């Protein structure tokens, strides 16, 4: 088995859709017992599909964060896997409360999956609810740990200023880091300062740029010492 297409199976998910009295569509998670049962079923599926699997799609299955987290963890350790489609599944900070804990756990699982899946070519996360904080985490993994994968974040909740900032990082020339002393904070800071990056990032005015402005080592990893090219690998607004 090389391809498994399960897209548009909403019964696989942990989200339910209902209509209010005024005709508005509302999507909410099922109760914990139902979510646990669905998660276990998909985990068993992930574990039992053959190691020869190349492509799997669970797009438009209303998975939600908890089920998607469990499923992604079950796919780890598959060196041949090339494409995973989790598009249109209510992933990320959904709703008024945002499900910050669920989003954090899912991002942890996705980043670990990206780092370990050395032959992965595409992770499709389009049509979800990921925002600026999540795109910065994915960017870091792509630059440092994932050599080939494209991450599709089309039609998520990522601001234009976030994309402008990432484009700025992409344009930076990669420099030899061997002589800069990665353990020497003063060398890292001076290298970043020499590129004038902090001023350029501030000029864009992205409210989510705090980590880049406060953590010089993070900015260093995304520009000067990045192991893998970022260009063309974050889809949503082509970088």
MDAnalysis code that builds the backbone (N, CA, C; Angstrom):
import MDAnalysis as mda
import numpy as np

u = mda.Universe.empty(717, n_residues=239, atom_resindex=np.repeat(np.arange(239), 3), trajectory=True)
u.add_TopologyAttr("name", ["N", "CA", "C"] * 239)
u.add_TopologyAttr("resid", np.arange(1, 240))
u.add_TopologyAttr("resname", ["UNK", "UNK", "UNK", "UNK", "UNK", "UNK", "UNK", "UNK", "UNK", "UNK", "UNK", "UNK", "UNK", "UNK", "UNK", "UNK", "UNK", "UNK", "UNK", "UNK", "UNK", "UNK", "UNK", "UNK", "UNK", "UNK", "UNK", "UNK", "UNK", "UNK", "UNK", "UNK", "UNK", "UNK", "UNK", "UNK", "UNK", "UNK", "UNK", "UNK", "UNK", "UNK", "UNK", "UNK", "UNK", "UNK", "UNK", "UNK", "UNK", "UNK", "UNK", "UNK", "UNK", "UNK", "UNK", "UNK", "UNK", "UNK", "UNK", "UNK", "UNK", "UNK", "UNK", "UNK", "UNK", "UNK", "UNK", "UNK", "UNK", "UNK", "UNK", "UNK", "UNK", "UNK", "UNK", "UNK", "UNK", "UNK", "UNK", "UNK", "UNK", "UNK", "UNK", "UNK", "UNK", "UNK", "UNK", "UNK", "UNK", "UNK", "UNK", "UNK", "UNK", "UNK", "UNK", "UNK", "UNK", "UNK", "UNK", "UNK", "UNK", "UNK", "UNK", "UNK", "UNK", "UNK", "UNK", "UNK", "UNK", "UNK", "UNK", "UNK", "UNK", "UNK", "UNK", "UNK", "UNK", "UNK", "UNK", "UNK", "UNK", "UNK", "UNK", "UNK", "UNK", "UNK", "UNK", "UNK", "UNK", "UNK", "UNK", "UNK", "UNK", "UNK", "UNK", "UNK", "UNK", "UNK", "UNK", "UNK", "UNK", "UNK", "UNK", "UNK", "UNK", "UNK", "UNK", "UNK", "UNK", "UNK", "UNK", "UNK", "UNK", "UNK", "UNK", "UNK", "UNK", "UNK", "UNK", "UNK", "UNK", "UNK", "UNK", "UNK", "UNK", "UNK", "UNK", "UNK", "UNK", "UNK", "UNK", "UNK", "UNK", "UNK", "UNK", "UNK", "UNK", "UNK", "UNK", "UNK", "UNK", "UNK", "UNK", "UNK", "UNK", "UNK", "UNK", "UNK", "UNK", "UNK", "UNK", "UNK", "UNK", "UNK", "UNK", "UNK", "UNK", "UNK", "UNK", "UNK", "UNK", "UNK", "UNK", "UNK", "UNK", "UNK", "UNK", "UNK", "UNK", "UNK", "UNK", "UNK", "UNK", "UNK", "UNK", "UNK", "UNK", "UNK", "UNK", "UNK", "UNK", "UNK", "UNK", "UNK", "UNK", "UNK", "UNK", "UNK", "UNK", "UNK", "UNK", "UNK", "UNK", "UNK", "UNK", "UNK", "UNK", "UNK", "UNK"])
u.atoms.positions = np.array([
    [0.851, -1.194, 0.000],
    [0.000, 0.000, 0.000],
    [0.884, 1.240, 0.000],
    [0.755, 2.066, -1.051],
    [1.550, 3.289, -1.139],
    [0.718, 4.544, -0.953],
    [-0.583, 4.485, -1.254],
    [-1.452, 5.662, -1.163],
    [-2.731, 5.305, -0.423],
    [-3.079, 6.137, 0.564],
    [-4.311, 5.935, 1.320],
    [-5.080, 7.251, 1.335],
    [-6.231, 7.283, 0.662],
    [-7.030, 8.506, 0.533],
    [-8.312, 8.357, 1.358],
    [-8.397, 9.104, 2.438],
    [-9.569, 9.053, 3.321],
    [-10.234, 10.418, 3.445],
    [-9.974, 11.293, 2.482],
    [-10.476, 12.659, 2.576],
    [-12.010, 12.710, 2.503],
    [-12.557, 13.774, 3.100],
    [-14.000, 14.042, 3.102],
    [-14.796, 12.960, 3.839],
    [-14.205, 12.426, 4.912],
    [-14.900, 11.504, 5.801],
    [-15.075, 12.186, 7.156],
    [-16.125, 12.977, 7.277],
    [-16.285, 13.784, 8.482],
    [-16.548, 12.954, 9.733],
    [-16.969, 11.709, 9.575],
    [-17.195, 10.863, 10.740],
    [-15.893, 10.422, 11.406],
    [-14.783, 10.632, 10.720],
    [-13.495, 10.307, 11.319],
    [-13.067, 11.344, 12.337],
    [-13.692, 12.516, 12.315],
    [-13.231, 13.636, 13.112],
    [-13.884, 13.765, 14.465],
    [-13.359, 14.735, 15.235],
    [-13.853, 14.994, 16.586],
    [-14.583, 16.320, 16.677],
    [-14.928, 16.890, 15.525],
    [-15.673, 18.144, 15.503],
    [-17.073, 17.883, 14.962],
    [-18.039, 18.603, 15.482],
    [-19.407, 18.446, 15.019],
    [-19.965, 19.799, 14.598],
    [-20.767, 19.794, 13.562],
    [-21.313, 21.034, 13.022],
    [-22.813, 21.078, 13.286],
    [-23.273, 22.222, 13.776],
    [-24.700, 22.402, 14.038],
    [-25.119, 23.788, 13.577],
    [-26.413, 24.006, 13.547],
    [-26.956, 25.284, 13.072],
    [-27.754, 25.936, 14.190],
    [-27.475, 27.211, 14.457],
    [-28.198, 27.949, 15.484],
    [-29.562, 28.389, 14.959],
    [-30.364, 28.976, 15.841],
    [-31.703, 29.406, 15.454],
    [-31.688, 30.461, 14.361],
    [-30.642, 31.282, 14.333],
    [-30.567, 32.327, 13.300],
    [-29.888, 31.842, 12.022],
    [-29.660, 30.514, 11.937],
    [-29.103, 29.937, 10.718],
    [-27.606, 29.935, 10.629],
    [-26.915, 30.314, 11.693],
    [-25.461, 30.349, 11.687],
    [-24.897, 28.950, 11.954],
    [-23.864, 28.570, 11.184],
    [-23.209, 27.286, 11.366],
    [-22.174, 27.384, 12.487],
    [-22.240, 26.456, 13.425],
    [-21.318, 26.436, 14.554],
    [-20.601, 25.087, 14.581],
    [-19.272, 25.130, 14.719],
    [-18.477, 23.911, 14.808],
    [-17.899, 23.805, 16.208],
    [-18.127, 22.678, 16.868],
    [-17.672, 22.466, 18.231],
    [-17.067, 21.070, 18.371],
    [-16.143, 20.891, 19.322],
    [-15.582, 19.553, 19.544],
    [-16.582, 18.643, 20.236],
    [-16.482, 17.347, 19.965],
    [-17.275, 16.366, 20.675],
    [-16.793, 16.272, 22.120],
    [-17.521, 15.534, 22.964],
    [-17.071, 15.406, 24.350],
    [-15.823, 14.527, 24.415],
    [-15.143, 14.550, 25.565],
    [-13.839, 13.913, 25.708],
    [-13.872, 12.415, 25.421],
    [-14.949, 11.742, 25.821],
    [-15.042, 10.301, 25.611],
    [-15.052, 9.971, 24.128],
    [-15.827, 10.714, 23.358],
    [-15.882, 10.479, 21.910],
    [-14.548, 10.773, 21.250],
    [-13.906, 11.874, 21.670],
    [-12.611, 12.247, 21.097],
    [-11.579, 11.156, 21.363],
    [-11.592, 10.604, 22.575],
    [-10.644, 9.557, 22.930],
    [-10.830, 8.324, 22.046],
    [-12.073, 7.939, 21.816],
    [-12.341, 6.782, 20.975],
    [-11.914, 6.983, 19.538],
    [-12.211, 8.178, 18.992],
    [-11.821, 8.484, 17.613],
    [-10.304, 8.523, 17.486],
    [-9.629, 9.144, 18.464],
    [-8.172, 9.228, 18.439],
    [-7.550, 7.844, 18.430],
    [-8.048, 6.961, 19.282],
    [-7.489, 5.619, 19.369],
    [-7.660, 4.873, 18.052],
    [-8.821, 5.045, 17.407],
    [-9.052, 4.387, 16.125],
    [-8.081, 4.834, 15.062],
    [-7.838, 6.150, 14.968],
    [-6.908, 6.658, 13.960],
    [-5.460, 6.323, 14.310],
    [-5.144, 6.267, 15.587],
    [-3.798, 5.866, 15.993],
    [-3.525, 4.431, 15.539],
    [-4.499, 3.560, 15.737],
    [-4.327, 2.174, 15.292],
    [-4.167, 2.094, 13.778],
    [-4.922, 2.940, 13.057],
    [-4.770, 2.992, 11.606],
    [-3.358, 3.421, 11.233],
    [-2.876, 4.502, 11.871],
    [-1.540, 4.995, 11.574],
    [-0.456, 3.969, 11.841],
    [-0.640, 3.185, 12.878],
    [0.362, 2.185, 13.238],
    [0.335, 0.968, 12.319],
    [-0.840, 0.660, 11.773],
    [-0.983, -0.597, 11.040],
    [-0.796, -0.466, 9.533],
    [-0.879, 0.758, 8.994],
    [-0.633, 0.874, 7.551],
    [0.811, 0.492, 7.269],
    [1.059, -0.034, 6.097],
    [2.360, -0.604, 5.775],
    [3.460, 0.452, 5.787],
    [4.673, 0.000, 6.044],
    [5.826, 0.900, 6.063],
    [6.141, 1.440, 4.678],
    [5.537, 0.859, 3.645],
    [5.763, 1.324, 2.273],
    [4.895, 2.524, 1.915],
    [4.076, 2.998, 2.849],
    [3.151, 4.107, 2.579],
    [3.921, 5.358, 2.155],
    [3.471, 5.949, 1.029],
    [4.083, 7.173, 0.506],
    [3.196, 8.393, 0.702],
    [1.874, 8.210, 0.570],
    [0.940, 9.336, 0.612],
    [-0.299, 8.961, 1.426],
    [-0.740, 9.912, 2.257],
    [-1.973, 9.701, 3.003],
    [-2.736, 11.019, 3.088],
    [-4.044, 10.959, 2.861],
    [-4.882, 12.151, 2.905],
    [-6.055, 11.957, 3.853],
    [-6.148, 12.869, 4.827],
    [-7.322, 12.962, 5.685],
    [-7.889, 14.375, 5.603],
    [-7.831, 14.966, 4.423],
    [-8.377, 16.299, 4.241],
    [-9.890, 16.318, 4.422],
    [-10.401, 17.405, 5.004],
    [-11.840, 17.620, 5.204],
    [-12.479, 16.456, 5.973],
    [-11.862, 16.115, 7.092],
    [-12.404, 15.057, 7.952],
    [-12.819, 15.578, 9.325],
    [-12.765, 16.903, 9.521],
    [-13.174, 17.531, 10.782],
    [-12.451, 16.907, 11.978],
    [-11.140, 16.730, 11.840],
    [-10.370, 16.046, 12.876],
    [-10.309, 16.813, 14.193],
    [-10.024, 18.113, 14.118],
    [-9.774, 18.865, 15.341],
    [-8.363, 18.616, 15.851],
    [-7.918, 19.444, 16.805],
    [-6.527, 19.395, 17.267],
    [-6.161, 18.084, 17.955],
    [-7.022, 17.605, 18.836],
    [-6.675, 16.430, 19.638],
    [-6.501, 15.187, 18.773],
    [-7.431, 14.951, 17.865],
    [-7.361, 13.772, 17.007],
    [-6.181, 13.887, 16.044],
    [-5.981, 15.071, 15.479],
    [-4.860, 15.261, 14.553],
    [-3.530, 15.040, 15.266],
    [-3.412, 15.492, 16.509],
    [-2.180, 15.293, 17.273],
    [-1.880, 13.811, 17.449],
    [-2.893, 13.056, 17.860],
    [-2.704, 11.617, 18.057],
    [-2.329, 10.922, 16.750],
    [-2.971, 11.324, 15.665],
    [-2.705, 10.677, 14.377],
    [-1.304, 10.993, 13.877],
    [-0.885, 12.252, 13.978],
    [0.451, 12.635, 13.516],
    [1.522, 11.863, 14.298],
    [1.324, 11.718, 15.591],
    [2.294, 10.958, 16.392],
    [2.388, 9.516, 15.922],
    [1.267, 8.943, 15.476],
    [1.270, 7.546, 15.038],
    [2.008, 7.359, 13.718],
    [2.203, 8.440, 12.958],
    [2.884, 8.349, 11.660],
    [4.401, 8.492, 11.756],
    [4.885, 8.872, 12.914],
    [6.325, 9.083, 13.059],
    [7.083, 7.768, 12.879],
    [8.296, 7.872, 12.356],
    [9.114, 6.692, 12.145],
    [8.866, 5.993, 10.820],
    [8.289, 6.721, 9.853],
    [8.039, 6.146, 8.523],
    [8.928, 6.863, 7.515],
    [10.098, 6.313, 7.236],
    [11.083, 7.024, 6.414],
    [10.683, 7.210, 4.963],
    [9.726, 6.434, 4.458],
    [9.349, 6.541, 3.047],
    [8.220, 7.546, 2.801],
    [7.570, 7.983, 3.843],
    [6.400, 8.850, 3.689],
    [6.789, 10.168, 3.021],
    [6.015, 10.544, 1.976],
    [6.339, 11.734, 1.196],
    [5.284, 12.836, 1.284],
    [4.012, 12.471, 1.425],
    [2.954, 13.478, 1.438],
    [1.917, 13.153, 2.504],
    [1.554, 14.168, 3.289],
    [0.503, 14.038, 4.295],
    [-0.442, 15.222, 4.136],
    [-1.722, 14.936, 3.983],
    [-2.736, 15.965, 3.780],
    [-3.653, 16.023, 4.995],
    [-3.569, 17.142, 5.740],
    [-4.457, 17.398, 6.880],
    [-5.224, 18.699, 6.662],
    [-5.471, 19.037, 5.409],
    [-6.134, 20.302, 5.093],
    [-7.597, 20.297, 5.537],
    [-8.115, 21.491, 5.841],
    [-9.538, 21.691, 6.132],
    [-10.019, 20.770, 7.252],
    [-9.372, 20.888, 8.421],
    [-9.699, 20.011, 9.541],
    [-9.880, 20.744, 10.867],
    [-10.109, 22.063, 10.819],
    [-10.318, 22.852, 12.036],
    [-9.128, 22.717, 12.984],
    [-7.932, 22.863, 12.434],
    [-6.706, 22.766, 13.216],
    [-6.191, 24.154, 13.571],
    [-5.595, 24.270, 14.756],
    [-5.087, 25.550, 15.208],
    [-6.024, 26.184, 16.209],
    [-5.820, 27.468, 16.505],
    [-6.650, 28.162, 17.498],
    [-8.046, 28.487, 16.955],
    [-8.944, 27.513, 17.038],
    [-10.295, 27.634, 16.485],
    [-11.230, 28.205, 17.543],
    [-12.132, 29.074, 17.116],
    [-13.192, 29.558, 17.990],
    [-12.762, 30.698, 18.886],
    [-13.707, 31.144, 19.724],
    [-13.475, 32.307, 20.573],
    [-12.368, 32.061, 21.596],
    [-12.301, 30.856, 22.151],
    [-11.304, 30.547, 23.170],
    [-9.953, 30.179, 22.577],
    [-9.952, 29.746, 21.333],
    [-8.689, 29.517, 20.637],
    [-8.007, 28.190, 20.866],
    [-8.429, 27.402, 21.865],
    [-7.820, 26.093, 22.148],
    [-6.298, 26.193, 22.130],
    [-5.757, 27.049, 22.990],
    [-4.307, 27.283, 22.985],
    [-3.520, 26.030, 23.353],
    [-4.009, 25.262, 24.324],
    [-3.295, 24.050, 24.727],
    [-3.299, 23.025, 23.596],
    [-4.473, 22.814, 22.984],
    [-4.569, 21.865, 21.882],
    [-3.708, 22.268, 20.704],
    [-3.656, 23.574, 20.420],
    [-2.820, 24.077, 19.327],
    [-1.346, 23.836, 19.623],
    [-0.935, 24.078, 20.880],
    [0.455, 23.862, 21.278],
    [0.859, 22.402, 21.104],
    [0.007, 21.490, 21.568],
    [0.317, 20.053, 21.456],
    [0.394, 19.622, 19.995],
    [-0.528, 20.138, 19.189],
    [-0.511, 19.786, 17.769],
    [0.751, 20.312, 17.097],
    [1.124, 21.546, 17.383],
    [2.337, 22.114, 16.778],
    [3.574, 21.338, 17.203],
    [3.622, 20.926, 18.474],
    [4.749, 20.111, 18.941],
    [4.836, 18.818, 18.120],
    [3.677, 18.174, 17.926],
    [3.647, 16.911, 17.177],
    [4.039, 17.121, 15.709],
    [3.524, 18.188, 15.093],
    [3.835, 18.460, 13.688],
    [5.314, 18.796, 13.493],
    [5.879, 19.575, 14.413],
    [7.293, 19.941, 14.295],
    [8.189, 18.720, 14.469],
    [7.850, 17.857, 15.420],
    [8.626, 16.623, 15.600],
    [8.516, 15.730, 14.374],
    [7.315, 15.673, 13.812],
    [7.087, 14.871, 12.609],
    [7.903, 15.397, 11.435],
    [7.913, 16.716, 11.247],
    [8.700, 17.321, 10.170],
    [10.193, 17.033, 10.345],
    [10.663, 17.124, 11.567],
    [12.084, 16.935, 11.834],
    [12.526, 15.495, 11.581],
    [11.637, 14.535, 11.847],
    [12.000, 13.124, 11.739],
    [11.736, 12.544, 10.351],
    [10.850, 13.160, 9.571],
    [10.444, 12.600, 8.274],
    [11.357, 13.140, 7.183],
    [12.496, 12.507, 7.026],
    [13.548, 13.088, 6.193],
    [13.213, 13.084, 4.710],
    [12.279, 12.242, 4.277],
    [11.896, 12.200, 2.864],
    [10.552, 12.869, 2.582],
    [9.984, 13.503, 3.583],
    [8.692, 14.156, 3.395],
    [8.826, 15.312, 2.402],
    [7.935, 15.342, 1.416],
    [7.965, 16.398, 0.407],
    [6.877, 17.450, 0.627],
    [5.732, 17.047, 1.215],
    [4.676, 18.027, 1.407],
    [3.804, 17.677, 2.608],
    [3.606, 18.673, 3.448],
    [2.646, 18.601, 4.547],
    [1.584, 19.653, 4.274],
    [0.373, 19.211, 3.966],
    [-0.701, 20.118, 3.577],
    [-1.538, 20.484, 4.801],
    [-1.419, 21.745, 5.242],
    [-2.181, 22.262, 6.378],
    [-3.087, 23.415, 5.934],
    [-3.410, 23.467, 4.652],
    [-4.229, 24.561, 4.121],
    [-5.644, 24.513, 4.701],
    [-6.317, 25.664, 4.624],
    [-7.721, 25.770, 5.038],
    [-7.928, 25.396, 6.497],
    [-6.995, 25.826, 7.347],
    [-7.130, 25.632, 8.782],
    [-7.059, 26.980, 9.495],
    [-6.658, 26.993, 10.758],
    [-6.730, 28.217, 11.559],
    [-5.383, 28.584, 12.181],
    [-4.301, 28.086, 11.614],
    [-2.993, 28.428, 12.152],
    [-2.702, 29.914, 11.954],
    [-1.995, 30.501, 12.925],
    [-1.708, 31.926, 12.884],
    [-0.224, 32.225, 12.848],
    [0.129, 33.466, 13.182],
    [1.506, 33.934, 13.064],
    [2.465, 33.158, 13.968],
    [2.049, 32.852, 15.187],
    [2.936, 32.146, 16.113],
    [3.280, 30.762, 15.587],
    [2.304, 30.101, 14.993],
    [2.546, 28.752, 14.485],
    [3.442, 28.773, 13.239],
    [3.244, 29.754, 12.361],
    [4.052, 29.792, 11.141],
    [5.520, 30.039, 11.481],
    [5.780, 30.767, 12.547],
    [7.165, 30.994, 12.959],
    [7.809, 29.700, 13.449],
    [7.055, 28.871, 14.140],
    [7.583, 27.575, 14.591],
    [7.872, 26.660, 13.407],
    [6.950, 26.605, 12.460],
    [7.165, 25.756, 11.281],
    [8.384, 26.234, 10.490],
    [8.553, 27.552, 10.404],
    [9.690, 28.116, 9.684],
    [11.007, 27.675, 10.306],
    [11.070, 27.694, 11.627],
    [12.287, 27.300, 12.324],
    [12.645, 25.852, 12.026],
    [11.654, 24.966, 12.044],
    [11.903, 23.549, 11.772],
    [12.370, 23.352, 10.328],
    [11.732, 24.045, 9.395],
    [12.108, 23.912, 7.985],
    [13.552, 24.359, 7.763],
    [13.951, 25.440, 8.411],
    [15.304, 25.966, 8.224],
    [16.374, 25.074, 8.840],
    [16.042, 24.404, 9.947],
    [17.066, 23.708, 10.711],
    [17.015, 22.185, 10.632],
    [15.811, 21.612, 10.451],
    [15.698, 20.164, 10.642],
    [15.011, 19.403, 9.515],
    [14.315, 20.079, 8.633],
    [13.556, 19.391, 7.592],
    [14.098, 19.769, 6.217],
    [14.820, 18.874, 5.560],
    [15.558, 19.271, 4.349],
    [14.721, 19.512, 3.100],
    [13.564, 18.843, 2.962],
    [12.860, 18.895, 1.683],
    [11.417, 19.380, 1.762],
    [10.749, 19.212, 2.877],
    [9.288, 19.349, 2.943],
    [8.799, 20.763, 2.646],
    [7.748, 20.829, 1.840],
    [6.946, 22.044, 1.718],
    [5.801, 21.957, 2.735],
    [5.506, 23.080, 3.362],
    [4.365, 23.157, 4.272],
    [3.366, 24.137, 3.677],
    [2.185, 23.639, 3.326],
    [1.161, 24.476, 2.713],
    [0.274, 25.062, 3.800],
    [0.359, 26.374, 3.970],
    [-0.445, 27.093, 4.962],
    [-1.408, 28.062, 4.290],
    [-1.806, 27.747, 3.087],
    [-2.762, 28.593, 2.360],
    [-4.072, 28.682, 3.129],
    [-4.681, 29.863, 3.097],
    [-6.003, 30.071, 3.692],
    [-6.033, 29.714, 5.173],
    [-4.996, 30.140, 5.898],
    [-4.998, 30.093, 7.349],
    [-5.134, 31.529, 7.874],
    [-4.874, 31.746, 9.142],
    [-5.034, 33.077, 9.732],
    [-3.683, 33.762, 9.937],
    [-2.862, 33.758, 8.897],
    [-1.532, 34.351, 8.948],
    [-1.590, 35.739, 8.324],
    [-1.079, 36.740, 9.030],
    [-1.196, 38.114, 8.576],
    [-0.211, 38.431, 7.454],
    [-0.515, 39.487, 6.718],
    [0.378, 39.926, 5.645],
    [1.733, 40.347, 6.202],
    [1.750, 40.968, 7.380],
    [3.018, 41.412, 7.961],
    [3.886, 40.226, 8.353],
    [3.259, 39.124, 8.757],
    [4.032, 37.919, 9.051],
    [4.693, 37.395, 7.779],
    [3.939, 37.348, 6.689],
    [4.510, 36.894, 5.416],
    [5.626, 37.842, 4.958],
    [5.433, 39.157, 5.155],
    [6.472, 40.121, 4.764],
    [7.757, 39.878, 5.553],
    [7.621, 39.580, 6.834],
    [8.793, 39.323, 7.670],
    [9.502, 38.048, 7.242],
    [8.734, 36.998, 6.955],
    [9.334, 35.742, 6.507],
    [10.021, 35.917, 5.155],
    [9.437, 36.741, 4.295],
    [10.079, 37.017, 3.006],
    [11.425, 37.706, 3.211],
    [11.495, 38.592, 4.203],
    [12.752, 39.265, 4.523],
    [13.810, 38.253, 4.964],
    [13.408, 37.306, 5.793],
    [14.341, 36.276, 6.244],
    [14.819, 35.422, 5.068],
    [13.900, 35.138, 4.149],
    [14.238, 34.306, 2.994],
    [15.272, 34.986, 2.105],
    [15.197, 36.304, 2.014],
    [16.093, 37.051, 1.136],
    [17.507, 37.170, 1.682],
    [17.684, 36.918, 2.979],
    [19.003, 37.075, 3.582],
    [19.979, 36.052, 3.015],
    [21.149, 36.514, 2.680],
    [22.178, 35.609, 2.173],
    [22.649, 34.692, 3.296],
    [22.739, 33.399, 2.991],
    [23.280, 32.467, 3.973],
    [24.785, 32.659, 4.040],
    [25.299, 32.808, 5.255],
    [26.726, 33.033, 5.438],
    [27.365, 31.826, 6.122],
    [28.655, 31.714, 5.976],
    [29.368, 30.634, 6.645],
    [29.325, 30.884, 8.143],
    [28.803, 29.914, 8.890],
    [28.675, 30.069, 10.334],
    [29.869, 29.478, 11.078],
    [30.735, 28.752, 10.378],
    [31.802, 28.016, 11.056],
    [32.758, 28.933, 11.807],
    [32.962, 30.148, 11.310],
    [33.920, 31.050, 11.948],
    [33.260, 32.029, 12.905],
    [31.935, 31.932, 13.063],
    [31.230, 32.920, 13.873],
    [31.058, 32.491, 15.323],
    [31.323, 31.208, 15.606],
    [31.220, 30.752, 16.982],
    [29.797, 30.696, 17.461],
    [29.086, 29.609, 17.169],
    [27.665, 29.532, 17.491],
    [27.402, 29.606, 18.982],
    [28.405, 29.249, 19.810],
    [28.218, 29.285, 21.259],
    [28.585, 30.636, 21.847],
    [29.043, 31.519, 21.023],
    [29.455, 32.840, 21.483],
    [28.339, 33.837, 21.191],
    [27.599, 34.226, 22.227],
    [26.447, 35.106, 22.040],
    [26.841, 36.447, 21.451],
    [28.029, 36.933, 21.803],
    [28.445, 38.231, 21.269],
    [28.695, 38.145, 19.770],
    [29.255, 37.005, 19.307],
    [29.482, 36.833, 17.875],
    [28.165, 36.728, 17.129],
    [27.210, 35.992, 17.708],
    [25.894, 35.852, 17.096],
    [25.224, 37.213, 16.980],
    [25.244, 37.980, 18.084],
    [24.596, 39.290, 18.091],
    [25.239, 40.235, 17.078],
    [26.571, 40.222, 17.010],
    [27.239, 41.128, 16.080],
    [26.976, 40.737, 14.630],
    [26.854, 39.426, 14.379],
    [26.570, 38.973, 13.015],
    [25.187, 39.416, 12.570],
    [24.208, 39.266, 13.460],
    [22.847, 39.695, 13.149],
    [22.796, 41.209, 12.984],
    [23.495, 41.917, 13.880],
    [23.487, 43.378, 13.813],
    [24.081, 43.882, 12.501],
    [25.105, 43.176, 12.003],
    [25.771, 43.616, 10.776],
    [24.845, 43.539, 9.569],
    [23.806, 42.715, 9.652],
    [22.869, 42.569, 8.541],
    [21.737, 43.592, 8.615],
    [21.660, 44.317, 9.726],
    [20.604, 45.306, 9.880],
    [19.206, 44.714, 9.962],
    [19.119, 43.436, 10.384],
    [17.832, 42.743, 10.352],
    [16.835, 43.287, 11.354],
    [17.300, 43.614, 12.547],
    [16.369, 44.040, 13.593],
    [15.607, 45.295, 13.162],
    [16.337, 46.233, 12.567],
    [15.682, 47.449, 12.109],
    [14.683, 47.187, 10.999],
    [15.037, 46.283, 10.087],
    [14.131, 45.944, 8.983],
    [12.871, 45.255, 9.492],
    [13.028, 44.371, 10.476],
    [11.871, 43.673, 11.042],
    [10.969, 44.658, 11.774],
    [11.571, 45.547, 12.551],
    [10.772, 46.567, 13.256],
    [10.002, 47.430, 12.259],
    [10.621, 47.733, 11.128],
    [9.980, 48.605, 10.129],
    [8.727, 47.960, 9.551],
    [8.707, 46.644, 9.448],
    [7.513, 45.964, 8.938],
    [6.357, 46.098, 9.918],
    [6.675, 46.104, 11.216],
    [5.639, 46.337, 12.226],
    [4.759, 45.139, 12.513],
    [5.310, 43.932, 12.385],
    [4.542, 42.718, 12.674],
    [4.434, 42.532, 14.180],
    [3.225, 42.440, 14.685],
    [3.016, 42.322, 16.129],
    [3.548, 41.003, 16.679],
    [3.685, 39.995, 15.819],
    [4.196, 38.703, 16.266],
    [5.700, 38.570, 16.186],
    [6.390, 39.674, 15.922],
    [7.840, 39.619, 15.716],
    [8.621, 39.607, 17.018],
    [7.932, 39.625, 18.159],
    [8.607, 39.667, 19.456],
    [9.718, 38.650, 19.612],
    [9.468, 37.362, 19.318],
    [10.542, 36.364, 19.459],
    [11.769, 36.675, 18.607],
    [11.566, 37.224, 17.415],
    [12.689, 37.543, 16.541],
    [13.487, 38.730, 17.079],
    [12.790, 39.691, 17.684],
    [13.454, 40.886, 18.187],
    [14.144, 40.628, 19.524],
    [13.620, 39.671, 20.287],
    [14.147, 39.432, 21.634],
    [15.138, 38.275, 21.685],
    [15.046, 37.336, 20.741],
    [15.893, 36.145, 20.760],
    [16.840, 36.180, 19.560],
    [18.003, 36.751, 19.770],
    [18.968, 36.894, 18.684],
    [19.400, 35.548, 18.138],
    [19.482, 34.537, 19.007],
    [19.910, 33.210, 18.554],
    [18.894, 32.605, 17.584],
    [17.576, 32.852, 17.842],
    [16.544, 32.377, 16.922],
    [16.702, 33.038, 15.563],
    [16.908, 34.329, 15.549],
    [17.082, 35.051, 14.291],
    [18.328, 34.560, 13.554],
    [19.352, 34.256, 14.298],
    [20.586, 33.709, 13.732],
    [20.320, 32.376, 13.030],
    [19.519, 31.523, 13.675],
    [19.207, 30.214, 13.099],
    [18.362, 30.335, 11.830],
    [17.542, 31.361, 11.764],
    [16.660, 31.529, 10.617],
    [17.343, 32.214, 9.439],
    [18.523, 32.738, 9.652],
    [19.192, 33.479, 8.573],
    [20.606, 32.976, 8.352],
    [21.521, 33.361, 9.207],
    [22.938, 33.129, 8.977],
    [23.296, 31.645, 9.032],
    [22.802, 30.929, 10.041],
    [23.230, 29.538, 10.223],
    [22.182, 28.529, 9.781],
    [21.187, 28.948, 9.008],
    [20.159, 27.994, 8.588],
    [20.778, 26.897, 7.721],
    [20.368, 25.674, 7.974],
    [20.935, 24.521, 7.270],
    [20.268, 24.308, 5.918],
    [18.968, 24.664, 5.831],
    [18.216, 24.372, 4.613],
    [17.534, 25.640, 4.113],
    [17.423, 25.729, 2.800],
    [16.830, 26.900, 2.165],
    [15.339, 26.983, 2.475],
    [14.855, 28.181, 2.725],
    [13.436, 28.405, 3.012],
    [12.639, 28.726, 1.759],
    [13.297, 29.204, 0.735],
    [12.609, 29.685, -0.466],
    [11.749, 28.594, -1.108],
    [10.467, 28.922, -1.343],
    [9.547, 28.017, -2.011],
    [9.011, 26.891, -1.151],
    [9.289, 26.918, 0.149],
    [8.906, 25.787, 0.992],
    [7.789, 26.101, 1.969],
    [7.409, 27.358, 2.099],
    [6.218, 27.730, 2.867],
    [5.200, 28.276, 1.877],
    [4.133, 27.531, 1.661],
    [3.131, 27.923, 0.684],
    [1.975, 28.620, 1.391],
    [1.426, 29.573, 0.728],
    [0.352, 30.378, 1.283],
    [0.477, 31.768, 0.701],
    [1.687, 32.259, 0.791],
    [2.132, 33.359, -0.037],
    [3.546, 33.017, -0.410],
    [3.805, 32.751, -1.657],
    [5.060, 32.161, -2.103],
    [6.260, 32.943, -1.592],
    [7.194, 32.242, -0.922],
    [8.413, 32.862, -0.435],
    [9.579, 32.445, -1.321],
])
